Amino acid sequence: MTRIWLALCLVIALYPDPAAQAASPGAKTTFSEVAGALMSPVCPGKLLHDCPSSEGAQLRELVRRKIFAGESKEQIVRYFVEVYGRDVLPKPPAEGFYLTAWLLPFGGVLAGFGVVFVLVRSWTKRPDDAGQSEEMGEVSQDAASDDPLENRLKRELGDFEG
């Protein structure tokens, strides 16, 4: 039994990790991963591999030639960014002004939660709090009244109600 476990551990230790091979610099670059990482400069809103135009076909052929020449995905993407600008990237880089594209949605969600919190808080405010402020106003008006019968009536009605 120990030999089986030892052999199994040896096989696992010597088995090449596919994720490590993909991350290694000598990893083979595929057309689909490069064409999927670029927006088409001639078909707005489409990835390069989805662009139906003839210019898109020419750009796809350029990508194939660069892969055949041995360039990595990063080199090809860098070339397209240099030639066509940052618009060929499917997502904005998280630096400089483009950082607002990443942070603005989170800020909007937080502001929305703040508005909902304030609204719910105001809707669930106890009516006793509002009634006490009104009663305090009435008491001050009662004290200002000069008629002793009116004061007595209000005082007795107040005792009767609550």
C-alpha positions as CSV (number, residue, x, y, z in Angstrom):
1,M,0.0,0.0,0.0
2,T,2.9,2.4,0.8
3,R,4.4,1.7,-2.6
4,I,1.2,2.7,-4.3
5,W,1.0,6.0,-2.4
6,L,4.7,6.6,-3.2
7,A,4.2,5.9,-6.9
8,L,1.1,8.2,-6.9
9,C,3.0,11.0,-5.3
10,L,5.8,10.6,-7.7
11,V,3.5,10.7,-10.7
12,I,1.8,13.8,-9.4
13,A,5.1,15.5,-8.7
14,L,6.4,14.8,-12.2
15,Y,3.2,15.5,-14.1
16,P,3.6,18.8,-15.9
17,D,1.2,21.6,-14.8
18,P,-0.8,22.9,-17.8
19,A,-1.3,26.3,-16.1
20,A,2.4,26.7,-15.6
21,Q,3.1,25.8,-19.2
22,A,0.6,28.4,-20.4
23,A,2.3,31.1,-18.3
24,S,5.8,30.2,-19.4
25,P,7.4,32.5,-22.0
26,G,7.8,29.7,-24.5
27,A,4.1,28.9,-24.5
28,K,2.5,28.7,-27.9
29,T,0.3,31.7,-28.8
30,T,-3.0,30.8,-30.4
31,F,-4.9,32.8,-32.9
32,S,-8.2,32.6,-30.9
33,E,-6.7,34.1,-27.7
34,V,-5.1,37.0,-29.6
35,A,-8.1,37.7,-31.8
36,G,-10.3,37.5,-28.7
37,A,-8.2,40.0,-26.9
38,L,-8.5,42.7,-29.6
39,M,-11.4,44.9,-30.6
40,S,-11.7,45.4,-34.4
41,P,-10.7,48.9,-35.4
42,V,-12.9,48.7,-38.5
43,C,-16.0,47.1,-37.0
44,P,-17.0,49.2,-33.9
45,G,-18.1,47.1,-31.0
46,K,-16.9,43.8,-32.3
47,L,-14.0,41.6,-31.5
48,L,-11.4,41.1,-34.2
49,H,-12.4,37.4,-34.8
50,D,-16.1,38.5,-35.2
51,C,-15.6,41.3,-37.7
52,P,-17.2,40.4,-41.0
53,S,-15.5,43.1,-43.2
54,S,-12.6,42.5,-45.6
55,E,-10.4,44.9,-43.5
56,G,-11.1,42.7,-40.5
57,A,-10.0,39.6,-42.6
58,Q,-6.7,41.4,-43.4
59,L,-6.1,42.2,-39.8
60,R,-6.8,38.6,-38.8
61,E,-4.3,37.5,-41.4
62,L,-1.7,40.0,-39.9
63,V,-2.3,38.4,-36.5
64,R,-1.8,34.9,-38.0
65,R,1.5,36.1,-39.6
66,K,2.8,37.6,-36.4
67,I,1.9,34.4,-34.5
68,F,3.7,32.3,-37.2
69,A,6.7,34.7,-36.8
70,G,6.8,33.7,-33.1
71,E,5.5,36.9,-31.5
72,S,3.7,36.6,-28.1
73,K,0.2,37.7,-27.4
74,E,1.5,40.7,-25.4
75,Q,3.7,41.8,-28.4
76,I,0.9,41.6,-30.9
77,V,-1.5,43.5,-28.6
78,R,1.1,46.1,-28.0
79,Y,1.6,46.5,-31.8
80,F,-2.1,47.0,-32.3
81,V,-2.3,49.5,-29.5
82,E,0.6,51.5,-31.0
83,V,-1.0,51.5,-34.5
84,Y,-4.7,51.9,-33.6
85,G,-4.7,53.3,-30.1
86,R,-6.2,52.0,-26.9
87,D,-9.6,51.6,-28.6
88,V,-8.5,48.1,-29.7
89,L,-8.5,46.9,-26.1
90,P,-11.7,45.2,-25.1
91,K,-11.5,46.7,-21.6
92,P,-9.9,50.0,-20.5
93,P,-6.6,49.8,-18.6
94,A,-6.8,50.4,-14.9
95,E,-4.6,53.5,-15.0
96,G,-4.9,57.3,-15.3
97,F,-8.2,58.7,-16.6
98,Y,-9.3,55.2,-17.6
99,L,-9.5,54.3,-13.9
100,T,-12.7,56.3,-13.7
101,A,-14.3,53.7,-16.0
102,W,-13.6,51.1,-13.3
103,L,-14.5,53.2,-10.3
104,L,-17.6,55.1,-11.5
105,P,-19.9,52.1,-11.4
106,F,-19.0,51.3,-7.8
107,G,-19.5,54.9,-6.9
108,G,-22.9,54.9,-8.5
109,V,-23.9,51.8,-6.6
110,L,-22.7,53.3,-3.3
111,A,-24.6,56.5,-3.9
112,G,-27.7,54.5,-4.8
113,F,-27.5,52.6,-1.5
114,G,-27.1,55.9,0.3
115,V,-30.2,57.4,-1.3
116,V,-32.2,54.2,-0.5
117,F,-30.9,54.3,3.1
118,V,-32.0,57.9,3.6
119,L,-35.4,57.3,2.0
120,V,-36.1,54.2,4.0
121,R,-35.0,56.0,7.2
122,S,-37.4,58.9,6.5
123,W,-40.3,56.6,5.6
124,T,-39.9,54.5,8.8
125,K,-39.6,57.5,11.1
126,R,-42.0,57.1,14.0
127,P,-45.1,59.3,13.9
128,D,-44.7,59.9,17.7
129,D,-41.6,62.0,17.0
130,A,-43.5,64.3,14.7
131,G,-46.5,64.4,17.0
132,Q,-44.4,65.4,20.0
133,S,-43.0,68.4,18.1
134,E,-46.5,69.5,17.2
135,E,-47.7,69.1,20.9
136,M,-44.8,71.2,22.1
137,G,-45.9,73.9,19.7
138,E,-49.5,73.7,21.1
139,V,-48.3,73.9,24.7
140,S,-46.4,77.1,23.9
141,Q,-49.5,78.5,22.4
142,D,-51.5,77.4,25.4
143,A,-49.2,79.3,27.7
144,A,-49.5,82.4,25.6
145,S,-53.3,82.3,25.8
146,D,-54.8,84.9,28.3
147,D,-58.2,83.2,28.7
148,P,-58.2,81.0,31.9
149,L,-61.2,79.1,30.8
150,E,-59.7,78.2,27.5
151,N,-56.5,77.1,29.2
152,R,-58.5,74.9,31.7
153,L,-60.5,73.3,28.8
154,K,-57.4,72.4,26.9
155,R,-55.7,71.1,30.0
156,E,-58.7,68.9,30.9
157,L,-59.0,67.7,27.3
158,G,-55.4,66.7,27.3
159,D,-55.8,64.8,30.6
160,F,-58.9,63.1,29.2
161,E,-57.2,62.0,26.0
162,G,-54.1,60.7,27.3
